[in-house]
Amino acid sequence: MEAMKPYAADSHFGLREVVIFATKERMITDLDTSLELLTRWTTSSDENVRRFAVESMRSIGAWTKKHQPFKKIHQKHYQY
């Protein structure tokens, strides 16, 4: 997953969305590793990497399926 970082850092939102779409199943399959990596990326000095990390962990995206573990994490940390 570390190989995704250059794509996560890309300034074009469309590319970042495509990478999220293409890798979401892999993130779900290896959830512990994904959350560990993406959590580190939320403190990146690169705003695009931070945005990618947050968008990747959403329980539902515009082009991706719903995922319950991400939804539970999101609800735990973000009370509306």
Backbone as ProteinMPNN parsed JSONL, in Angstrom:
{"seq_chain_A": "MEAMKPYAADSHFGLREVVIFATKERMITDLDTSLELLTRWTTSSDENVRRFAVESMRSIGAWTKKHQPFKKIHQKHYQY", "coords_chain_A": {"N_chain_A": [[0.806, -1.204, 0.0], [2.031, 1.18, 0.518], [3.092, 1.918, -1.864], [1.12, 3.344, -3.088], [1.29, 5.944, -2.312], [2.48, 8.063, -3.95], [0.39, 8.435, -5.767], [-1.653, 9.112, -4.075], [-0.742, 11.566, -3.32], [-1.066, 13.086, -5.559], [-2.127, 16.003, -7.268], [-4.531, 16.1, -8.607], [-7.865, 15.587, -8.028], [-9.45, 13.652, -9.217], [-7.759, 11.549, -9.976], [-6.967, 10.634, -7.463], [-9.456, 9.725, -6.524], [-9.946, 7.595, -8.304], [-7.885, 5.861, -7.577], [-8.638, 5.255, -4.949], [-11.054, 3.923, -5.496], [-10.04, 1.754, -6.976], [-8.512, 0.42, -5.08], [-9.993, -0.095, -2.798], [-11.191, -2.606, -2.114], [-8.913, -4.115, -1.521], [-7.975, -2.672, 0.672], [-10.015, -3.236, 2.473], [-9.745, -6.004, 2.72], [-7.248, -6.258, 3.953], [-7.504, -4.922, 6.493], [-6.422, -4.1, 9.045], [-3.724, -3.398, 8.468], [-4.203, -1.453, 6.537], [-5.612, 0.549, 7.986], [-3.668, 1.242, 9.853], [-1.627, 2.318, 8.204], [-3.04, 4.369, 6.793], [-3.872, 5.949, 8.908], [-1.418, 6.978, 9.79], [-0.853, 8.5, 7.537], [-2.647, 10.58, 7.809], [-1.379, 12.568, 9.164], [0.426, 13.643, 7.47], [2.556, 16.026, 5.827], [1.677, 16.751, 3.386], [-1.167, 17.947, 1.951], [-2.809, 16.613, 0.125], [-2.245, 13.907, 0.51], [-3.137, 13.621, 3.126], [-5.879, 14.151, 2.705], [-6.515, 12.043, 0.951], [-6.152, 9.862, 2.693], [-8.184, 10.281, 4.602], [-10.496, 10.291, 2.966], [-10.327, 7.691, 1.981], [-10.933, 6.158, 4.186], [-13.584, 6.545, 4.602], [-16.858, 5.278, 5.179], [-18.556, 4.995, 3.076], [-18.298, 5.806, -0.303], [-18.461, 7.918, -3.22], [-18.158, 6.235, -5.419], [-17.749, 3.73, -4.394], [-18.471, 0.695, -2.534], [-20.533, 0.328, 0.433], [-19.027, -0.061, 3.64], [-18.989, -1.743, 6.57], [-17.06, -1.943, 8.853], [-15.501, 0.436, 8.436], [-17.539, 2.275, 8.662], [-18.283, 1.988, 11.362], [-15.928, 2.856, 12.639], [-15.859, 5.483, 11.731], [-18.244, 6.5, 12.856], [-17.608, 6.253, 15.553], [-15.572, 8.129, 15.945], [-16.483, 10.504, 14.901], [-18.93, 12.365, 15.833], [-22.105, 13.499, 15.027]], "CA_chain_A": [[0.0, 0.0, 0.0], [2.918, 2.348, 0.528], [3.317, 2.28, -3.266], [0.036, 4.242, -3.501], [1.485, 7.307, -1.8], [2.603, 9.087, -5.001], [-0.938, 8.687, -6.335], [-2.391, 9.82, -3.026], [-0.218, 12.937, -3.284], [-1.349, 13.776, -6.811], [-2.978, 17.181, -7.063], [-5.822, 15.957, -9.283], [-8.799, 14.818, -7.196], [-9.964, 12.519, -9.986], [-6.813, 10.445, -9.874], [-7.073, 10.097, -6.099], [-10.716, 8.97, -6.455], [-9.766, 6.34, -9.033], [-7.028, 4.991, -6.754], [-9.481, 4.756, -3.853], [-11.959, 2.948, -6.093], [-9.278, 0.572, -7.391], [-7.841, -0.255, -3.964], [-10.879, -0.232, -1.641], [-11.319, -4.018, -1.738], [-7.649, -4.514, -0.877], [-7.977, -2.033, 1.992], [-10.952, -3.982, 3.31], [-9.162, -7.327, 2.953], [-6.141, -6.113, 4.911], [-8.01, -3.757, 7.218], [-5.506, -3.629, 10.089], [-2.598, -2.717, 7.819], [-4.732, -0.251, 5.883], [-5.904, 1.577, 8.988], [-2.391, 1.697, 10.418], [-0.971, 3.173, 7.213], [-3.835, 5.561, 6.52], [-3.832, 6.798, 10.105], [-0.136, 7.723, 9.713], [-0.943, 9.471, 6.448], [-3.461, 11.742, 8.203], [-0.492, 13.603, 9.72], [1.38, 14.011, 6.42], [2.658, 17.454, 5.508], [1.031, 16.923, 2.083], [-2.618, 17.991, 2.136], [-3.457, 15.618, -0.721], [-2.081, 12.617, 1.185], [-4.082, 13.645, 4.252], [-7.232, 14.033, 2.15], [-6.649, 10.674, 0.459], [-6.304, 8.973, 3.849], [-9.518, 10.483, 5.183], [-11.492, 9.833, 1.995], [-10.223, 6.233, 1.877], [-11.519, 5.521, 5.358], [-15.033, 6.767, 4.679], [-17.604, 4.023, 5.08], [-19.177, 4.954, 1.754], [-17.783, 6.835, -1.202], [-19.304, 8.13, -4.393], [-18.025, 5.14, -6.375], [-17.385, 2.497, -3.706], [-19.551, 0.099, -1.753], [-20.539, 0.585, 1.872], [-18.214, -1.007, 4.395], [-19.371, -1.592, 7.967], [-15.983, -1.549, 9.79], [-15.174, 1.845, 8.26], [-18.668, 3.036, 9.188], [-18.185, 1.96, 12.822], [-14.809, 3.72, 13.011], [-16.283, 6.857, 11.451], [-19.234, 6.888, 13.859], [-16.949, 6.335, 16.854], [-14.712, 9.302, 16.033], [-17.133, 11.714, 14.397], [-20.318, 12.48, 16.279], [-22.802, 14.602, 14.36]], "C_chain_A": [[0.847, 1.265, 0.0], [3.183, 2.832, -0.897], [2.237, 3.227, -3.793], [0.325, 5.695, -3.16], [1.692, 8.354, -2.9], [1.264, 9.423, -5.656], [-1.81, 9.44, -5.335], [-1.985, 11.291, -2.984], [-0.539, 13.733, -4.545], [-2.343, 14.915, -6.591], [-4.352, 17.061, -7.722], [-6.745, 15.034, -8.487], [-9.309, 13.569, -7.913], [-9.055, 11.311, -9.912], [-6.901, 9.812, -8.49], [-8.345, 9.261, -5.948], [-10.591, 7.62, -7.15], [-8.919, 5.363, -8.221], [-7.819, 4.438, -5.565], [-10.41, 3.667, -4.376], [-11.225, 1.642, -6.411], [-8.704, -0.218, -6.22], [-8.744, -0.522, -2.764], [-11.019, -1.69, -1.187], [-10.061, -4.52, -1.03], [-7.558, -3.91, 0.527], [-8.862, -2.812, 2.959], [-10.365, -5.346, 3.679], [-8.068, -7.283, 4.002], [-6.401, -4.884, 5.78], [-7.037, -3.219, 8.259], [-4.333, -2.853, 9.503], [-3.06, -1.41, 7.187], [-4.965, 0.867, 6.889], [-4.633, 2.118, 9.628], [-1.706, 2.68, 9.472], [-1.746, 4.472, 7.008], [-3.888, 6.501, 7.713], [-2.536, 7.598, 10.138], [-0.213, 8.808, 8.657], [-1.784, 10.689, 6.827], [-2.618, 12.858, 8.806], [0.571, 14.041, 8.713], [1.419, 15.529, 6.231], [1.971, 17.772, 4.173], [-0.494, 16.855, 2.257], [-3.345, 16.953, 1.289], [-3.359, 14.222, -0.117], [-3.051, 12.539, 2.362], [-5.515, 13.445, 3.758], [-7.487, 12.616, 1.64], [-6.915, 9.713, 1.613], [-7.709, 9.075, 4.428], [-10.597, 9.958, 4.236], [-11.484, 8.308, 1.879], [-10.921, 5.527, 3.02], [-13.011, 5.792, 5.515], [-15.755, 5.442, 4.477], [-18.305, 3.873, 3.733], [-18.607, 6.103, 0.931], [-18.709, 6.955, -2.401], [-19.299, 6.916, -5.325], [-17.697, 3.806, -5.706], [-18.54, 1.973, -2.874], [-19.432, 0.487, -0.284], [-19.684, -0.466, 2.569], [-18.428, -0.768, 5.882], [-18.219, -1.258, 8.917], [-15.577, -0.085, 9.659], [-16.289, 2.707, 8.836], [-18.607, 3.101, 10.715], [-17.072, 2.878, 13.31], [-15.223, 5.18, 12.848], [-17.266, 7.339, 12.516], [-18.602, 7.072, 15.229], [-16.217, 7.666, 17.019], [-15.389, 10.609, 15.627], [-18.597, 11.694, 14.775], [-20.953, 13.692, 15.604], [-23.914, 15.118, 15.214]], "O_chain_A": [[0.403, 2.31, -0.477], [3.464, 4.011, -1.116], [2.423, 3.848, -4.84], [-0.342, 6.59, -3.679], [1.13, 9.445, -2.8], [1.033, 10.566, -6.053], [-2.604, 10.301, -5.713], [-2.795, 12.155, -2.652], [-0.303, 14.94, -4.586], [-3.286, 14.785, -5.811], [-5.248, 17.849, -7.419], [-6.448, 13.855, -8.297], [-9.568, 12.547, -7.278], [-9.524, 10.178, -9.798], [-6.909, 8.588, -8.364], [-8.319, 8.206, -5.315], [-11.079, 6.611, -6.64], [-9.21, 4.167, -8.187], [-7.674, 3.265, -5.22], [-10.534, 2.607, -3.763], [-11.738, 0.555, -6.142], [-8.436, -1.412, -6.358], [-8.293, -1.127, -1.792], [-10.969, -1.968, 0.012], [-10.146, -5.263, -0.052], [-7.111, -4.575, 1.461], [-8.501, -3.019, 4.117], [-10.479, -5.785, 4.823], [-7.975, -8.175, 4.846], [-5.616, -3.935, 5.794], [-6.843, -2.007, 8.35], [-3.99, -1.775, 9.989], [-2.384, -0.386, 7.293], [-4.556, 2.006, 6.662], [-4.534, 3.311, 9.911], [-1.26, 3.748, 9.892], [-1.163, 5.556, 7.046], [-3.942, 7.719, 7.543], [-2.553, 8.781, 10.48], [0.3, 9.91, 8.853], [-1.636, 11.741, 6.206], [-3.096, 13.984, 8.945], [1.516, 14.739, 9.077], [0.423, 16.219, 6.453], [1.715, 18.937, 3.871], [-1.034, 15.826, 2.661], [-4.397, 16.46, 1.696], [-4.301, 13.437, -0.225], [-3.705, 11.518, 2.57], [-6.271, 12.66, 4.33], [-8.557, 12.054, 1.873], [-7.794, 8.855, 1.526], [-8.344, 8.059, 4.71], [-11.512, 9.256, 4.667], [-12.539, 7.701, 1.697], [-11.443, 4.425, 2.85], [-13.631, 5.314, 6.465], [-15.315, 4.594, 3.701], [-18.609, 2.761, 3.303], [-18.457, 7.223, 1.418], [-19.638, 6.163, -2.558], [-20.315, 6.604, -5.947], [-17.393, 2.838, -6.403], [-19.471, 2.709, -2.548], [-18.375, 0.916, 0.179], [-19.627, -1.618, 2.14], [-18.084, 0.297, 6.396], [-18.377, -0.353, 9.736], [-15.333, 0.575, 10.669], [-16.024, 3.75, 9.433], [-18.852, 4.157, 11.298], [-17.252, 3.601, 14.29], [-14.967, 6.008, 13.722], [-17.14, 8.455, 13.021], [-19.011, 7.951, 15.988], [-16.236, 8.262, 18.096], [-14.917, 11.692, 15.972], [-19.411, 11.066, 14.098], [-20.387, 14.785, 15.617], [-24.615, 16.049, 14.818]]}, "name": "protein", "num_of_chains": 1, "seq": "MEAMKPYAADSHFGLREVVIFATKERMITDLDTSLELLTRWTTSSDENVRRFAVESMRSIGAWTKKHQPFKKIHQKHYQY"}
